[in-house]
Amino acid sequence: MPSGCSLWAKGLARRTILGWMCYPPPQIPSPGVFSAMKEIIAGTKAFRNDHYLAQQTFYQDLAKGQTPHCVLVTCSDSRIVVSQMTQMGPGKIFTIRNAGNIVPPYDAKAPATGEWATIEYALHVLKLKDIIVCGHRHCGAMQGLVTHVKAPELPSLGQWLSYSGETMKNVQAHYGKLNDVQEKTTAAACENVLQQLENLKTHPAVKKGLDAGTLNLHAWLYEFDNGTVSAFEEEVGQFVPLNHSESTLPKRKVAKRKL
């Protein structure tokens, strides 16, 4: 079987002969890239041979349909593994992932977004009753928001983060002056989750479900460095660990807030 390098070289030669070679020419991937892909491909083989075959009936049943418990909006960060964090297997969590676990405010006149298309399907077709927005500590998107990074090569990301709305204003109001960038980033991650719940409420279907008492919104914060998932509790106005451990998150100075 030809190697990845030889296949790439043959493809490049064909493109050159046909007269549509890119300018500048694409760079040959480094050996490290091929090593990473080999590891991923090996993982798919191991999944099929070791995991899938041992639970073949379960996976075949998944083909009949899905009955997830909830919608989970979380970050694209590779360190978040939803199935591990929730201990839920395939078919249980209907997941939306993007940079910063953001849901743009709904605008019926604007182009559709993948987030709202997914949420509409979840509410109207899957009839789900719970939407969780889960941020996380050490979030690169939130650090960019905190440090006001302006990268010309990331124009879409800069525009995307504008959907964090009043996050930084709320950090100042609820946490005061935080000098440590990491602590401020964590506070921003917390407030951004709450902001996204406000964004969710702009959709008629979400508002209808909330008014009827048939839909619940949840704000979570995941700390993968200590394994803690905290949920915002309206009564105390704080993110409280779901495992009842001592919270390591910054304390909000303004207490109660309705979700």
DABEL-V475744 format. One record per residue. N is the residue number from 1. SS is DSSP state (alpha for helix, beta for strand, coil for the rest). PHI is phi in degrees with one decimal (999 if undefined). OMEGA is omega in radians with two decimals (NA if undefined). Layout:
n=<N & N>
ss=<SS & SS>
phi=<PHI & PHI>
omega=<OMEGA & OMEGA>
//
This chain:
n=<1 & 2 & 3 & 4 & 5 & 6 & 7 & 8 & 9 & 10 & 11 & 12 & 13 & 14 & 15 & 16 & 17 & 18 & 19 & 20 & 21 & 22 & 23 & 24 & 25 & 26 & 27 & 28 & 29 & 30 & 31 & 32 & 33 & 34 & 35 & 36 & 37 & 38 & 39 & 40 & 41 & 42 & 43 & 44 & 45 & 46 & 47 & 48 & 49 & 50 & 51 & 52 & 53 & 54 & 55 & 56 & 57 & 58 & 59 & 60 & 61 & 62 & 63 & 64 & 65 & 66 & 67 & 68 & 69 & 70 & 71 & 72 & 73 & 74 & 75 & 76 & 77 & 78 & 79 & 80 & 81 & 82 & 83 & 84 & 85 & 86 & 87 & 88 & 89 & 90 & 91 & 92 & 93 & 94 & 95 & 96 & 97 & 98 & 99 & 100 & 101 & 102 & 103 & 104 & 105 & 106 & 107 & 108 & 109 & 110 & 111 & 112 & 113 & 114 & 115 & 116 & 117 & 118 & 119 & 120 & 121 & 122 & 123 & 124 & 125 & 126 & 127 & 128 & 129 & 130 & 131 & 132 & 133 & 134 & 135 & 136 & 137 & 138 & 139 & 140 & 141 & 142 & 143 & 144 & 145 & 146 & 147 & 148 & 149 & 150 & 151 & 152 & 153 & 154 & 155 & 156 & 157 & 158 & 159 & 160 & 161 & 162 & 163 & 164 & 165 & 166 & 167 & 168 & 169 & 170 & 171 & 172 & 173 & 174 & 175 & 176 & 177 & 178 & 179 & 180 & 181 & 182 & 183 & 184 & 185 & 186 & 187 & 188 & 189 & 190 & 191 & 192 & 193 & 194 & 195 & 196 & 197 & 198 & 199 & 200 & 201 & 202 & 203 & 204 & 205 & 206 & 207 & 208 & 209 & 210 & 211 & 212 & 213 & 214 & 215 & 216 & 217 & 218 & 219 & 220 & 221 & 222 & 223 & 224 & 225 & 226 & 227 & 228 & 229 & 230 & 231 & 232 & 233 & 234 & 235 & 236 & 237 & 238 & 239 & 240 & 241 & 242 & 243 & 244 & 245 & 246 & 247 & 248 & 249 & 250 & 251 & 252 & 253 & 254 & 255 & 256 & 257 & 258 & 259>
ss=<coil & coil & coil & alpha & alpha & alpha & alpha & alpha & alpha & alpha & alpha & alpha & alpha & alpha & alpha & alpha & alpha & alpha & coil & coil & coil & coil & coil & coil & coil & coil & coil & coil & coil & coil & alpha & alpha & alpha & alpha & alpha & alpha & alpha & alpha & alpha & alpha & alpha & alpha & alpha & alpha & alpha & alpha & alpha & alpha & alpha & alpha & alpha & alpha & alpha & alpha & alpha & alpha & alpha & alpha & alpha & alpha & alpha & alpha & coil & coil & coil & coil & coil & coil & coil & beta & beta & beta & beta & beta & beta & coil & coil & coil & coil & coil & coil & alpha & alpha & alpha & alpha & alpha & coil & coil & coil & coil & coil & coil & beta & beta & beta & beta & beta & beta & coil & coil & coil & coil & coil & coil & coil & coil & coil & coil & coil & coil & coil & coil & coil & alpha & alpha & alpha & alpha & alpha & alpha & alpha & alpha & alpha & alpha & alpha & coil & coil & coil & coil & coil & beta & beta & beta & beta & beta & beta & beta & coil & coil & coil & alpha & alpha & alpha & alpha & alpha & alpha & alpha & alpha & coil & coil & coil & coil & alpha & alpha & alpha & alpha & alpha & alpha & alpha & alpha & alpha & alpha & alpha & alpha & alpha & coil & coil & alpha & alpha & alpha & alpha & alpha & alpha & alpha & alpha & alpha & coil & coil & coil & coil & coil & alpha & alpha & alpha & alpha & alpha & alpha & alpha & alpha & alpha & alpha & alpha & alpha & alpha & alpha & alpha & alpha & alpha & alpha & alpha & alpha & coil & coil & coil & alpha & alpha & alpha & alpha & alpha & alpha & alpha & alpha & alpha & coil & coil & coil & beta & beta & beta & beta & beta & beta & beta & beta & coil & coil & coil & coil & beta & beta & beta & beta & beta & beta & coil & coil & coil & coil & beta & beta & beta & beta & coil & coil & coil & coil & coil & coil & coil & coil & coil & coil & coil & coil & coil & coil & coil & coil & coil & coil>
phi=<999 & -65.9 & -74.2 & -60.3 & -63.5 & -67.3 & -64.3 & -63.8 & -63.3 & -62.8 & -63.8 & -63.8 & -61.4 & -64.3 & -64.1 & -66.0 & -62.5 & -75.7 & 87.2 & -127.0 & -65.7 & -70.9 & -124.7 & -69.0 & -62.8 & -63.0 & -79.7 & -71.3 & -56.7 & -70.6 & -55.4 & -63.5 & -65.0 & -63.7 & -63.7 & -64.1 & -66.1 & -60.6 & -65.7 & -65.8 & -63.0 & -62.1 & -64.7 & -65.0 & -68.2 & -64.8 & -60.2 & -65.1 & -80.7 & -101.8 & -86.3 & -60.2 & -62.7 & -75.4 & -129.5 & -59.8 & -62.3 & -59.0 & -69.3 & -67.7 & -66.2 & -61.5 & -66.3 & -79.6 & 145.4 & -120.9 & -134.7 & -67.8 & -83.9 & -162.8 & -98.6 & -123.3 & -100.1 & -141.7 & -80.5 & -74.4 & -47.0 & -66.8 & -81.8 & -95.8 & -115.5 & -57.7 & -64.0 & -75.8 & -62.0 & -101.2 & 56.7 & -110.2 & -85.3 & -57.0 & 87.6 & -106.9 & -124.4 & -87.0 & -112.0 & -120.1 & -131.1 & -161.5 & -65.3 & 83.9 & 42.6 & -106.4 & -122.3 & -60.7 & -55.3 & -74.1 & -141.1 & -62.6 & -91.3 & -88.0 & -58.1 & -64.1 & -112.8 & -63.2 & -63.5 & -72.1 & -61.2 & -69.4 & -66.7 & -60.0 & -62.4 & -63.1 & -79.9 & -89.3 & -99.2 & -83.2 & 59.2 & -77.8 & -113.5 & -136.0 & -120.7 & -109.3 & -106.7 & -120.7 & -89.5 & -154.4 & -69.8 & 62.0 & -83.9 & -64.7 & -63.2 & -70.2 & -65.3 & -62.6 & -66.3 & -67.8 & -90.7 & 55.6 & -66.9 & -117.6 & -108.2 & -56.3 & -82.0 & -124.5 & -64.2 & -67.5 & -65.2 & -60.3 & -67.5 & -61.6 & -67.7 & -64.6 & -76.0 & -77.0 & 54.7 & -89.6 & -54.7 & -68.8 & -63.3 & -71.6 & -60.5 & -62.3 & -71.9 & -100.0 & -125.4 & 71.6 & -85.2 & -112.4 & -83.4 & -78.2 & -62.6 & -65.0 & -66.1 & -67.1 & -64.3 & -64.9 & -61.8 & -65.0 & -61.1 & -65.7 & -68.3 & -63.9 & -59.7 & -66.0 & -62.7 & -67.1 & -64.7 & -64.9 & -62.8 & -59.4 & -68.5 & -79.4 & -88.2 & -54.5 & -67.1 & -68.8 & -59.9 & -61.9 & -65.1 & -66.6 & -63.6 & -84.4 & 75.8 & -103.6 & -134.0 & -121.4 & -108.8 & -131.8 & -112.8 & -122.0 & -135.1 & -105.8 & -114.5 & -73.3 & -79.6 & -131.3 & 75.4 & -98.3 & -113.2 & -112.3 & -119.9 & -74.3 & -109.1 & -58.9 & -61.7 & -109.6 & 67.0 & -135.6 & -84.5 & -116.1 & -56.6 & -70.0 & -93.8 & 65.1 & -82.2 & -72.1 & -73.4 & -109.8 & -84.6 & -59.3 & -85.1 & -78.5 & -83.8 & -97.8 & -80.2 & -65.8 & -155.6 & -85.9 & -80.3>
omega=<-3.10 & -3.13 & 3.09 & -3.13 & -3.09 & 3.10 & 3.14 & -3.12 & 3.12 & 3.12 & 3.13 & 3.14 & -3.13 & 3.14 & -3.14 & -3.14 & -3.10 & 3.03 & 3.11 & 3.07 & -3.11 & 3.04 & -0.12 & -3.13 & 3.14 & 3.13 & 3.07 & 3.13 & 3.14 & 3.10 & 3.14 & 3.12 & 3.12 & 3.11 & 3.12 & 3.13 & 3.08 & 3.14 & 3.13 & 3.14 & 3.09 & 3.10 & 3.12 & 3.11 & 3.13 & 3.10 & -3.10 & -3.02 & -3.04 & -3.02 & -3.07 & -3.07 & 3.12 & -3.13 & -3.02 & -3.13 & 3.12 & -3.11 & 3.09 & 3.08 & 3.12 & -3.14 & -3.11 & -3.14 & -3.14 & 3.09 & -3.11 & -3.13 & -3.01 & 2.94 & 3.07 & 3.06 & -3.13 & -3.04 & 3.09 & -3.08 & -3.05 & -3.13 & 3.09 & 3.08 & -3.00 & -3.11 & 3.09 & -3.09 & -3.09 & -3.04 & 3.09 & -3.13 & 3.13 & 3.09 & -3.04 & -3.11 & 3.09 & -2.85 & 2.99 & -3.13 & 3.04 & -3.14 & 3.07 & -3.11 & -3.02 & 2.99 & -3.13 & 3.04 & -3.08 & 3.07 & -3.07 & -3.10 & -3.12 & 3.07 & -3.13 & 3.06 & 3.10 & -3.13 & -3.10 & 3.07 & -3.14 & -3.13 & 3.10 & 3.11 & -3.12 & -3.08 & -3.02 & -3.09 & -3.13 & 3.08 & -3.12 & -3.01 & -3.10 & 3.02 & 3.10 & 2.93 & -3.04 & 3.02 & -3.13 & 3.06 & 3.13 & -3.12 & -3.14 & 3.12 & 3.14 & 3.08 & 3.07 & 3.10 & -3.11 & -3.05 & 3.11 & -3.13 & 3.08 & -3.11 & -3.12 & -3.11 & -3.13 & -3.10 & -3.12 & 3.14 & 3.11 & 3.10 & -3.13 & -3.11 & 3.09 & 3.10 & 3.02 & 2.98 & -3.04 & -3.04 & -3.07 & 3.06 & 3.13 & 3.06 & 3.13 & -3.09 & -2.99 & -3.09 & -3.11 & -3.11 & 3.09 & -3.08 & -3.11 & -3.08 & -3.13 & 3.12 & 3.12 & 3.09 & 3.10 & 3.10 & 3.11 & 3.10 & 3.11 & -3.10 & 3.10 & 3.09 & 3.14 & 3.10 & -3.14 & 3.04 & 3.08 & 3.09 & 3.11 & -3.08 & 3.14 & -3.14 & -3.12 & -3.11 & 3.10 & 3.13 & 3.13 & 3.13 & 3.12 & -3.14 & -3.12 & -3.12 & -3.12 & -3.12 & 3.12 & 3.07 & -3.09 & 3.10 & -3.11 & 3.03 & -3.07 & 3.07 & -3.06 & 3.12 & 3.05 & 3.04 & -3.07 & 2.98 & 3.14 & 3.12 & 3.12 & 3.12 & -3.09 & -3.02 & -3.10 & 3.12 & -3.10 & 2.95 & -3.04 & 3.14 & 3.13 & 3.12 & 3.07 & 3.06 & 3.12 & -3.12 & 3.06 & -3.12 & 3.07 & -3.13 & 3.08 & -3.12 & 3.06 & -2.93 & -2.88 & 3.08 & -3.13 & 3.11 & NA>
//
